[in-house]
Amino acid sequence: MRILIIGINIRHIVRSASLAGHEVIAVDCYGDRDLARYAKETARMPREGAIDRLSFYIDKFRPDAVVLGPGLEEASVRNAVVLNNPPEKTALVSDKLWLAGWLEEKGFPFINTQPLDSLNDPHYPFLVKPRKGAGGVGCRIVESASQLLIRPCPEGRIDSEKGMQCSPEEDLIAQELIAGLPASVSVIGNGSQSRAISVNEQLIGVPWAGAKGFRYSGNITPLQAPHCGMEEMAEEIITELGLVGSNGVDFLLTEKGPVVVEVNSRFQGSLDTVELSGGDNVFEAHLQSFSGKLPQRPAPARCCAGRIIIYAPCDLRVEADLDGGWTADVPAMGSRINADDPILSILARGSCREDVVSKLKMRTAMICDMLKRAN
């Protein structure tokens, strides 16, 4: 198929679709060097007004189907086959306040969630985050009333990793602060059934990669800890929500068992490590689900795989060649990266988690040294 994949940052989706044998046209806001490795044609669009330019790119490239990537999943598209969940459903599922109420109603373990502007008798500490958004942007711990000054993201700011817009002040929520191991389950749904294909460890706020706070830092697949029924719970959630294609359910694995954090009705950042560890193509499974087909139960992972996102310690200019066999989302030479924005991703495979983390740390140090010497 001739497929247009369009979004803020889409390299991981383009790679999977290309390896599945499809002719891919890639339109995003970065134009990373490795994007052209997998796409037949590429184009770079400005972030401002990206949704308004959807029709232009569909008319220009005339694809057989369109996949809306990060930042555009809630867009309405006419006159094209769209391989995404309906935008109104994505908008609902991505609303963390709505989701917490739905999870409670359905009897799933959930995190107590309230609108911040109507919070009564708060129990400190608690977590403040945007009602919508992703990647940990705008998340912070409030430990006392003196810290309750609302500090929302600037209106219209886009998170450069996830492509999601931060919420204005009135859209912040307060959540109970729960300790646990961050994890996710990758699930393929067909609207009435679902199949878990991978359980992943989530890497959050990894300091040696420059991530601060709760920023999403990558994944390790498979999760090398007891799963405690997360696969079955994730399948039930995706089925109950009637979602189609590649979806993800995020968990905290606590001492009392898994607790649902959020549901992502889209391709997830774990796509690289799921494919590197298991070998099955996620995009093809995503495509087949729109015809009602689900993949077989996955075989045990062939290896352990990891992805880490390196964040910029300060404003910098890319003056080194960072394109290599284990880098991804590689910025073009001369690109300017703002402090705390992602620079690129590093991938690694190994026999176990310790092996993978060791390689990720070593490669991160190499990239940071190259950037330091070049700047």
C-alpha positions as a printed Julia matrix, in Angstrom:
375×3 Matrix{Float64}:
   0.0     0.0    0.0
   0.96    3.62  -0.52
   0.65    5.11   2.97
   0.96    8.71   4.1
   2.21    8.92   7.7
   1.93   12.44   9.06
   2.56   13.87  12.51
   4.97   15.83  14.68
   7.5    13.0   15.1
   6.84    9.8   13.13
  10.15    8.05  12.46
   9.26    4.96  14.52
   5.97    4.45  12.65
   7.59    5.05   9.25
  10.29    2.48   9.98
   7.76   -0.18  10.94
   5.55    0.49   7.91
   8.52    0.4    5.55
   9.81   -2.88   7.0
   6.31   -4.29   6.47
   6.8    -3.68   2.74
   4.66   -0.58   2.23
   5.46    2.48   0.15
   5.66    5.26   2.73
   5.35    9.0    2.38
   6.52   10.71   5.56
   5.54   14.23   6.6
   6.67   15.54   9.99
   8.07   18.6   11.75
  11.67   17.41  12.15
  12.96   15.87   8.93
  15.37   13.66  10.86
  18.2    12.18   8.8
  17.07    8.58   9.25
  13.5     9.32   8.15
  14.54    9.28   4.5
  16.1     5.85   5.03
  12.63    4.31   5.29
  10.33    6.64   3.34
  10.1     6.91  -0.43
   9.21   10.59  -0.13
   9.53   13.0    2.77
   8.31   16.51   3.5
   8.75   18.81   6.45
   5.84   20.86   7.71
   5.71   23.7   10.23
   4.2    22.94  13.63
   1.93   25.93  13.54
  -1.19   25.06  11.58
  -0.16   21.44  10.98
  -3.75   20.2   11.23
  -4.88   22.77   8.67
  -2.37   21.4    6.16
  -3.57   17.8    6.27
  -5.78   18.19   3.2
  -2.89   19.74   1.28
  -0.62   16.72   1.82
  -3.38   14.21   1.16
  -4.2    15.93  -2.15
  -0.51   16.2   -3.03
   0.5    12.58  -2.39
  -2.86   10.79  -2.98
  -2.14    7.82  -0.69
  -4.15    4.63  -0.36
  -4.4     5.3    3.37
  -3.36    7.84   5.98
  -1.87    7.27   9.45
  -2.07   10.23  11.81
   0.98   10.35  14.06
   1.74   12.19  17.33
   0.0    15.53  17.64
  -2.56   14.91  14.89
  -4.48   11.84  16.13
  -7.55   13.91  17.0
  -7.76   15.53  13.57
 -10.77   14.88  11.34
  -9.88   13.75   7.82
 -12.18   13.62   4.82
 -11.81   11.87   1.48
  -9.17    9.4    2.69
  -8.94    6.03   4.44
  -7.61    6.73   7.93
  -5.9     3.96   9.91
  -6.5     5.45  13.36
  -9.08    5.29  16.07
 -11.93    7.79  15.51
 -10.8    11.27  16.61
 -13.68   11.69  19.04
 -12.76    8.43  20.76
  -9.09    9.37  20.93
 -10.05   12.73  22.43
 -12.11   10.99  25.11
  -9.56    8.31  26.0
  -6.71   10.83  26.24
  -8.69   12.83  28.81
  -7.13   11.58  32.07
  -9.99   12.87  34.21
 -12.58   11.06  32.1
 -10.47    7.9   32.0
 -10.1     7.75  35.78
 -13.87    7.89  36.15
 -14.35    5.23  33.48
 -11.79    2.91  35.08
 -13.49    3.3   38.47
 -16.9     2.59  36.96
 -15.62   -0.55  35.22
 -13.82   -1.85  38.3
 -10.22   -1.49  37.13
  -7.5    -0.29  39.54
  -7.17    3.45  38.97
  -5.49    6.56  40.36
  -7.69    8.96  42.3
  -7.96   12.01  40.03
  -9.57   15.44  40.51
  -9.53   18.77  38.67
  -6.89   20.94  40.32
  -9.06   24.06  40.3
 -11.76   22.29  42.36
  -9.47   20.36  44.71
 -10.83   20.19  48.27
  -8.87   19.16  51.38
  -5.79   17.93  49.47
  -3.65   15.15  50.9
   0.03   15.96  50.37
   2.09   15.01  48.5
   0.2    14.63  45.24
   0.93   14.84  41.53
  -0.14   17.67  39.24
  -0.26   17.06  35.49
  -2.08   18.27  32.38
  -5.5    16.73  31.88
  -4.33   16.02  28.34
  -0.77   15.61  27.13
   1.97   13.01  27.1
   5.62   12.39  27.73
   5.56   13.62  31.34
   5.54   17.27  30.26
   4.05   19.54  32.93
   4.04   16.88  35.68
   5.25   17.9   39.15
   4.91   16.84  42.77
   3.2    19.2   45.2
   4.33   18.61  48.78
   2.7    21.54  50.56
   0.16   24.34  50.12
   3.0    26.79  49.42
   3.83   24.84  46.25
   0.29   24.89  44.97
   0.9    27.85  42.7
  -0.37   26.65  39.34
   2.38   26.62  36.76
   0.9    25.44  33.46
   2.79   25.06  30.23
   2.65   28.19  28.08
  -0.47   28.22  25.94
   0.09   26.33  22.72
   3.47   24.83  23.64
   4.14   21.53  21.89
   6.11   18.75  23.56
   8.79   17.95  21.01
   9.05   14.24  21.89
   5.38   13.28  21.87
   4.0    16.08  19.76
   1.26   16.7   22.31
   0.05   20.13  23.34
   0.33   21.03  27.02
  -2.85   21.99  28.86
  -3.72   25.52  29.94
  -4.24   26.29  33.63
  -7.88   25.21  33.87
  -7.02   21.77  32.43
  -4.61   20.65  35.15
  -5.5    17.69  37.35
  -4.37   16.43  40.75
  -3.62   12.74  41.2
  -2.77   10.58  44.17
   0.99    9.97  44.28
   1.6     6.23  43.95
   4.97    4.47  44.03
   5.62    1.68  41.55
   7.57    0.45  38.56
   6.4     2.19  35.35
   5.33   -0.36  32.72
   3.18   -0.59  29.63
   1.39   -3.24  27.62
   1.27   -3.0   23.83
  -2.09   -4.2   22.52
  -3.67   -4.72  19.09
  -7.44   -4.23  19.04
 -10.07   -4.76  16.35
 -12.95   -2.95  18.05
 -14.46   -6.02  19.71
 -11.4    -8.08  20.75
  -7.77   -7.4   21.56
  -4.43   -9.13  21.85
  -1.47   -8.1   24.03
   1.78   -8.38  22.07
   4.36   -7.08  24.57
   4.91   -5.96  28.16
   7.49   -3.19  28.49
   9.37   -1.35  31.2
   9.01    2.41  30.91
  12.01    4.63  31.56
  10.96    7.88  33.23
  13.15   10.85  34.14
  16.46    9.06  33.57
  19.14   11.5   34.81
  22.1    10.01  32.91
  20.18   10.73  29.69
  19.46   14.31  30.7
  15.77   13.81  31.48
  14.25   15.81  34.32
  11.21   15.16  36.45
   8.72   12.76  34.88
   9.89   13.08  31.26
   9.42    9.96  29.17
  12.91    8.55  28.52
  12.3     5.32  26.6
  11.58    1.64  27.14
  13.09   -1.76  27.8
  11.33   -4.77  26.29
  10.34   -7.2   27.65
   9.6    -6.16  31.22
  11.86   -8.35  33.36
   9.56   -8.44  36.4
   6.39  -10.38  37.25
   3.57   -9.17  35.01
   0.82   -9.71  37.61
  -1.92  -10.07  35.02
  -1.23   -6.8   33.19
  -1.67   -8.4   29.75
  -5.17   -9.66  30.54
  -6.17   -6.37  32.14
  -4.86   -4.35  29.2
  -6.71   -6.56  26.72
  -9.95   -6.12  28.66
  -9.51   -2.34  28.78
  -8.8    -2.0   25.06
 -11.74   -4.28  24.25
 -14.14   -2.42  26.57
 -13.11    0.89  24.97
 -13.63   -0.55  21.48
 -10.23    0.56  20.22
  -8.68   -0.54  16.93
  -5.06   -0.94  15.85
  -1.97   -0.37  17.96
  -2.82    0.86  21.46
  -1.03    0.96  24.79
  -2.0     0.8   28.45
   0.41    2.35  30.96
   0.66    0.9   34.47
   2.42    1.37  37.76
   3.41   -2.02  39.14
   2.91   -1.49  42.88
   3.27   -3.76  45.91
  -0.49   -4.33  45.73
  -0.49   -5.09  42.01
  -0.77   -3.11  38.77
  -2.59    0.25  38.71
  -3.68    1.81  35.41
  -2.08    5.19  34.65
  -3.39    6.0   31.17
  -4.46    4.56  27.82
  -2.78    5.57  24.55
  -5.05    5.0   21.57
  -2.15    5.33  19.12
   1.28    3.97  18.24
   3.5     4.16  21.31
   7.11    5.15  21.88
   7.86    1.51  22.73
   7.38    0.5   19.06
  11.13    0.19  18.42
  11.88   -2.05  21.38
   8.8    -4.23  20.83
   9.97   -5.02  17.3
  13.66   -5.33  18.18
  12.99   -7.8   20.98
  10.23   -9.87  19.41
  10.73   -9.6   15.67
   7.04   -9.28  14.72
   6.02   -6.22  12.71
   3.64   -4.0   14.69
   2.52   -1.87  11.75
   1.32   -4.91   9.79
  -0.63   -6.11  12.83
  -2.08   -2.6   13.13
  -3.13   -2.63   9.48
  -4.69   -6.1    9.65
  -6.75   -5.14  12.71
  -8.86   -2.79  10.59
 -10.03   -5.91   8.74
 -10.9    -7.55  12.05
  -7.75   -9.71  12.27
  -5.66  -10.05  15.42
  -2.08  -11.36  15.63
  -1.23  -14.69  17.22
  -0.02  -14.82  20.78
   3.62  -13.7   20.59
   6.44  -16.16  21.11
   8.88  -15.45  23.95
  11.12  -12.49  23.19
  14.27  -13.42  21.29
  16.33  -10.87  23.22
  16.07   -7.79  25.39
  15.92   -4.4   23.64
  16.11   -0.84  24.9
  15.6     2.71  23.71
  16.77    5.81  25.56
  16.05    9.43  24.59
  18.88   11.88  25.18
  17.78   15.36  26.29
  19.82   18.49  25.73
  21.56   19.86  28.88
  21.59   23.34  27.34
  20.85   25.11  24.07
  23.11   23.55  21.46
  23.78   23.22  17.76
  24.38   19.8   16.2
  27.82   20.02  14.61
  28.69   16.32  14.81
  27.6    13.42  12.61
  25.31   11.47  14.96
  23.96    9.05  12.35
  25.07    5.53  13.25
  23.91    1.96  13.5
  22.39    2.41  16.94
  21.03    5.97  16.79
  17.54    6.99  15.72
  15.59   10.25  15.32
  18.89   11.78  14.22
  18.78   15.57  13.72
  20.26   17.11  10.61
  23.68   18.73  10.84
  23.28   22.31  11.93
  20.05   21.71  13.82
  19.48   23.83  16.91
  18.19   22.01  19.99
  16.76   23.88  22.95
  17.68   22.93  26.51
  15.62   20.02  27.85
  14.39   19.08  24.36
  15.21   15.62  22.96
  18.3    15.34  20.78
  17.96   11.78  19.51
  17.28    8.18  20.54
  19.73    5.37  21.18
  18.84    1.71  20.63
  20.46   -1.42  22.03
  19.89   -5.16  22.13
  21.29   -7.65  24.63
  20.77  -10.88  26.5
  19.19   -9.24  29.57
  18.19   -5.89  31.06
  21.6    -5.27  32.65
  23.33   -5.86  29.32
  20.99   -3.47  27.5
  21.26   -0.71  30.13
  25.05   -0.98  30.06
  25.1    -0.49  26.28
  22.64    2.41  26.47
  24.76    4.17  29.09
  27.98    3.64  27.13
  26.45    4.91  23.88
  24.84    7.87  25.65
  28.23    8.88  27.03
  29.74    8.63  23.54
  27.06   10.85  21.99
  27.27   13.41  24.82
  31.05   13.55  24.42
  30.72   14.11  20.66
  28.25   16.93  21.23
  30.4    18.52  23.92
  33.5    18.52  21.75
  31.55   19.91  18.78
  30.04   22.73  20.86
